Amino acid sequence: MELTEEMRYRLCYLTLRLALDQKLERDWGKKECAGVLEFLDLMSGSHLAQEQSSAPDAERRYVSQRPKLEDFLDAEFGEEVLALVNRAITELV
């Protein structure tokens, strides 16, 4: 599959979002994730870090975006690329 420069950037963005999502899902409540949340906020325009820091401990949670991100990847790049991305993330994270 030949990708345009814009498609390559989109693929990298979605791959990084998936990797961060997997890390947050795995480590939530076990390790400090404030830096990852702040970086994710910067990347995606969200406000997770601020919301989590102001919430009481019992209310702090992370809701995975994995299904949505995988749907985007599958729709834009196909099943083969999605499988490759998931394999790479598994090896990285």
N, CA, C and O of each residue as an XYZ file, in Angstrom:
372
protein
N       0.848     -1.176      0.000
C       0.000      0.000      0.000
C       0.892      1.237      0.000
O       1.755      1.386      0.866
N       0.689      2.098     -0.944
C       1.442      3.353     -1.036
C       0.683      4.431     -0.258
O      -0.496      4.675     -0.513
N       1.362      5.069      0.685
C       0.733      6.086      1.518
C       1.255      7.468      1.170
O       2.449      7.653      0.939
N       0.349      8.434      1.136
C       0.762      9.821      0.967
C       1.400     10.284      2.277
O       1.285      9.613      3.303
N       2.058     11.412      2.232
C       2.679     11.937      3.452
C       1.624     12.182      4.528
O       1.845     11.871      5.698
N       0.496     12.732      4.140
C      -0.584     12.984      5.096
C      -1.085     11.675      5.716
O      -1.355     11.619      6.916
N      -1.208     10.630      4.902
C      -1.655      9.330      5.407
C      -0.634      8.733      6.377
O      -1.008      8.109      7.370
N       0.650      8.924      6.089
C       1.690      8.412      6.994
C       1.615      9.107      8.353
O       1.737      8.463      9.395
N       1.413     10.431      8.333
C       1.277     11.161      9.593
C       0.038     10.699     10.355
O       0.085     10.529     11.573
N      -1.055     10.499      9.649
C      -2.296     10.026     10.279
C      -2.082      8.636     10.887
O      -2.536      8.365     11.999
N      -1.393      7.763     10.159
C      -1.106      6.419     10.654
C      -0.243      6.488     11.918
O      -0.511      5.781     12.889
N       0.772      7.321     11.908
C       1.638      7.475     13.088
C       0.855      8.025     14.275
O       1.021      7.561     15.403
N       0.009      9.008     14.021
C      -0.809      9.602     15.079
C      -1.721      8.550     15.709
O      -1.763      8.415     16.932
N      -2.443      7.811     14.883
C      -3.363      6.799     15.400
C      -2.620      5.673     16.118
O      -3.100      5.152     17.125
N      -1.452      5.302     15.603
C      -0.646      4.259     16.239
C      -0.178      4.714     17.618
O      -0.256      3.954     18.583
N       0.302      5.939     17.712
C       0.748      6.458     19.005
C      -0.423      6.559     19.977
O      -0.280      6.226     21.154
N      -1.576      7.013     19.499
C      -2.764      7.074     20.360
C      -3.125      5.692     20.891
O      -3.457      5.543     22.067
N      -3.059      4.678     20.024
C      -3.362      3.311     20.463
C      -2.343      2.817     21.490
O      -2.712      2.175     22.473
N      -1.076      3.112     21.266
C      -0.033      2.686     22.204
C      -0.229      3.353     23.569
O      -0.115      2.695     24.604
N      -0.521      4.642     23.572
C      -0.760      5.346     24.828
C      -2.007      4.807     25.516
O      -2.032      4.654     26.737
N      -3.035      4.521     24.734
C      -4.269      3.967     25.274
C      -3.995      2.631     25.961
O      -4.483      2.382     27.063
N      -3.222      1.785     25.314
C      -2.906      0.477     25.892
C      -2.101      0.627     27.177
O      -2.333     -0.095     28.146
N      -1.153      1.566     27.188
C      -0.351      1.799     28.389
C      -1.227      2.300     29.541
O      -1.099      1.834     30.673
N      -2.116      3.251     29.245
C      -2.993      3.783     30.289
C      -3.949      2.716     30.806
O      -4.196      2.624     32.009
N      -4.479      1.921     29.905
C      -5.396      0.862     30.311
C      -4.682     -0.158     31.213
O      -5.253     -0.631     32.196
N      -3.458     -0.483     30.876
C      -2.688     -1.468     31.633
C      -2.229     -0.920     32.987
O      -2.298     -1.625     33.994
N      -1.762      0.328     33.016
C      -1.106      0.871     34.210
C      -1.998      1.742     35.084
O      -1.557      2.195     36.140
N      -3.241      1.990     34.674
C      -4.101      2.901     35.421
C      -4.266      2.420     36.864
O      -4.664      1.280     37.105
N      -3.963      3.281     37.798
C      -4.090      2.949     39.206
C      -2.889      2.213     39.783
O      -2.774      2.084     41.001
N      -1.994      1.729     38.929
C      -0.813      0.999     39.395
C       0.432      1.875     39.359
O       1.309      1.758     40.215
N       0.502      2.747     38.371
C       1.663      3.621     38.184
C       1.183      5.043     37.949
O       0.019      5.276     37.624
N       2.080      5.971     38.114
C       1.799      7.374     37.827
C       1.664      7.554     36.320
O       2.556      7.168     35.565
N       0.564      8.134     35.884
C       0.303      8.307     34.452
C       0.072      9.769     34.074
O      -0.392     10.053     32.970
N       0.389     10.697     34.974
C       0.094     12.110     34.723
C       0.798     12.640     33.478
O       0.198     13.385     32.704
N       2.051     12.270     33.276
C       2.786     12.732     32.098
C       2.190     12.204     30.808
O       2.109     12.923     29.813
N       1.773     10.946     30.827
C       1.146     10.350     29.645
C      -0.176     11.059     29.354
O      -0.483     11.351     28.198
N      -0.957     11.335     30.397
C      -2.226     12.045     30.208
C      -2.012     13.445     29.647
O      -2.740     13.873     28.751
N      -1.026     14.154     30.166
C      -0.750     15.504     29.661
C      -0.334     15.474     28.200
O      -0.766     16.314     27.411
N       0.502     14.510     27.835
C       0.921     14.379     26.439
C      -0.271     14.020     25.554
O      -0.413     14.559     24.456
N      -1.125     13.115     26.025
C      -2.320     12.745     25.274
C      -3.232     13.953     25.095
O      -3.806     14.141     24.023
N      -3.371     14.767     26.126
C      -4.156     15.999     26.021
C      -3.595     16.921     24.944
O      -4.344     17.485     24.146
N      -2.285     17.070     24.929
C      -1.638     17.918     23.931
C      -1.897     17.391     22.523
O      -2.213     18.157     21.613
N      -1.759     16.074     22.350
C      -1.957     15.445     21.038
C      -3.392     15.543     20.545
O      -3.637     15.850     19.379
N      -4.337     15.281     21.440
C      -5.716     15.095     21.000
C      -6.650     16.246     21.347
O      -7.817     16.235     20.955
N      -6.154     17.232     22.072
C      -7.002     18.362     22.427
C      -7.986     18.044     23.545
O      -8.991     18.736     23.707
N      -7.700     16.999     24.318
C      -8.581     16.638     25.428
C      -8.104     17.327     26.708
O      -7.132     18.081     26.695
N      -8.801     17.058     27.806
C      -8.460     17.658     29.104
C      -8.455     16.589     30.194
O      -8.911     16.831     31.311
N      -7.940     15.414     29.865
C      -7.958     14.290     30.805
C      -7.116     14.552     32.044
O      -7.542     14.237     33.155
N      -5.937     15.117     31.874
C      -5.037     15.336     33.013
C      -5.687     16.253     34.042
O      -5.646     15.970     35.240
N      -6.277     17.335     33.589
C      -6.925     18.281     34.495
C      -8.137     17.641     35.169
O      -8.334     17.802     36.374
N      -8.951     16.915     34.398
C     -10.130     16.260     34.962
C      -9.743     15.232     36.020
O     -10.386     15.140     37.065
N      -8.694     14.463     35.749
C      -8.283     13.421     36.686
C      -7.647     14.007     37.941
O      -7.828     13.472     39.035
N      -6.905     15.099     37.792
C      -6.245     15.677     38.967
C      -7.247     16.324     39.916
O      -6.987     16.416     41.115
N      -8.388     16.775     39.396
C      -9.375     17.422     40.256
C     -10.416     16.440     40.800
O     -11.198     16.803     41.680
N     -10.440     15.214     40.298
C     -11.415     14.218     40.755
C     -10.906     13.513     42.013
O      -9.704     13.290     42.162
N     -11.825     13.163     42.914
C     -11.416     12.351     44.074
C     -10.866     11.003     43.605
O     -11.234     10.513     42.538
N      -9.989     10.412     44.403
C      -9.343      9.151     44.018
C     -10.336      8.089     43.569
O     -10.083      7.390     42.588
N     -11.453      7.954     44.260
C     -12.430      6.914     43.935
C     -13.072      7.125     42.566
O     -13.554      6.173     41.951
N     -13.081      8.369     42.087
C     -13.725      8.671     40.808
C     -12.754      8.680     39.632
O     -13.179      8.809     38.484
N     -11.483      8.549     39.896
C     -10.495      8.571     38.816
C     -10.541      7.263     38.048
O     -10.432      6.179     38.622
N     -10.704      7.386     36.748
C     -10.736      6.192     35.909
C     -10.316      6.567     34.502
O     -10.354      7.736     34.118
N      -9.921      5.579     33.750
C      -9.564      5.791     32.352
C     -10.501      4.963     31.486
O     -10.660      3.762     31.702
N     -11.116      5.606     30.514
C     -12.009      4.920     29.585
C     -11.258      4.747     28.271
O     -10.908      5.721     27.606
N     -11.021      3.510     27.916
C     -10.247      3.190     26.717
C     -10.932      3.698     25.450
O     -12.151      3.611     25.302
N     -10.127      4.222     24.555
C     -10.592      4.663     23.239
C     -10.217      3.654     22.156
O     -10.398      3.914     20.967
N      -9.693      2.503     22.574
C      -9.171      1.511     21.631
C     -10.163      1.121     20.530
O      -9.789      1.152     19.357
N     -11.416      0.754     20.854
C     -12.335      0.350     19.777
C     -12.534      1.445     18.724
O     -12.563      1.171     17.525
N     -12.669      2.676     19.190
C     -12.864      3.797     18.267
C     -11.627      4.012     17.395
O     -11.741      4.200     16.184
N     -10.458      3.984     18.010
C      -9.216      4.180     17.263
C      -8.983      3.052     16.263
O      -8.552      3.295     15.135
N      -9.270      1.820     16.679
C      -9.110      0.687     15.762
C     -10.091      0.776     14.597
O      -9.752      0.409     13.472
N     -11.300      1.259     14.856
C     -12.268      1.458     13.766
C     -11.751      2.475     12.756
O     -11.871      2.268     11.549
N     -11.176      3.570     13.241
C     -10.593      4.574     12.344
C      -9.484      3.962     11.495
O      -9.448      4.138     10.277
N      -8.582      3.243     12.155
C      -7.468      2.617     11.430
C      -7.967      1.634     10.384
O      -7.492      1.640      9.249
N      -8.909      0.799     10.754
C      -9.451     -0.189      9.826
C     -10.123      0.493      8.639
O      -9.931      0.078      7.496
N     -10.902      1.526      8.899
C     -11.610      2.225      7.826
C     -10.650      2.944      6.880
O     -10.863      2.955      5.668
N      -9.603      3.538      7.428
C      -8.687      4.323      6.602
C      -7.595      3.502      5.934
O      -7.153      3.831      4.833
N      -7.151      2.422      6.603
C      -5.978      1.699      6.109
C      -6.213      0.210      5.861
O      -5.404     -0.433      5.193
N      -7.291     -0.342      6.379
C      -7.607     -1.746      6.153
C      -7.147     -2.662      7.272
O      -6.382     -2.273      8.155
N      -7.641     -3.898      7.206
C      -7.377     -4.886      8.255
C      -5.907     -5.259      8.375
O      -5.409     -5.469      9.481
N      -5.208     -5.341      7.247
C      -3.796     -5.740      7.287
C      -2.948     -4.718      8.034
O      -2.087     -5.080      8.836
N      -3.197     -3.445      7.766
C      -2.438     -2.390      8.454
C      -2.809     -2.369      9.932
O      -1.936     -2.203     10.784
N      -4.087     -2.534     10.245
C      -4.516     -2.585     11.646
C      -3.817     -3.729     12.376
O      -3.355     -3.550     13.503
N      -3.736     -4.886     11.755
C      -3.051     -6.029     12.372
C      -1.570     -5.725     12.589
O      -1.011     -6.071     13.630
N      -0.938     -5.084     11.619
C       0.472     -4.712     11.747
C       0.675     -3.712     12.883
O       1.609     -3.844     13.673
N      -0.195     -2.719     12.960
C      -0.118     -1.718     14.027
C      -0.266     -2.390     15.391
O       0.512     -2.114     16.304
N      -1.248     -3.261     15.533
C      -1.452     -3.949     16.813
C      -0.259     -4.823     17.178
O       0.114     -4.903     18.348
N       0.336     -5.471     16.201
C       1.522     -6.295     16.462
C       2.689     -5.420     16.925
O       3.393     -5.768     17.873
N       2.890     -4.289     16.256
C       3.975     -3.370     16.634
C       3.758     -2.816     18.041
O       4.704     -2.722     18.822
N       2.530     -2.451     18.365
C       2.231     -1.912     19.695
C       2.483     -2.966     20.765
O       3.033     -2.658     21.823
N       2.089     -4.190     20.502
C       2.328     -5.276     21.458
C       3.818     -5.434     21.725
O       4.226     -5.663     22.864
N       4.624     -5.313     20.689
C       6.070     -5.427     20.860
C       6.652     -4.222     21.599
O       7.610     -4.369     22.357
N       6.088     -3.040     21.387
C       6.599     -1.823     22.026
C       6.173     -1.688     23.481
O       6.982     -1.352     24.345
N       4.926     -1.948     23.737
C       4.358     -1.718     25.070
C       4.395     -3.005     25.810
O       3.968     -3.067     26.963
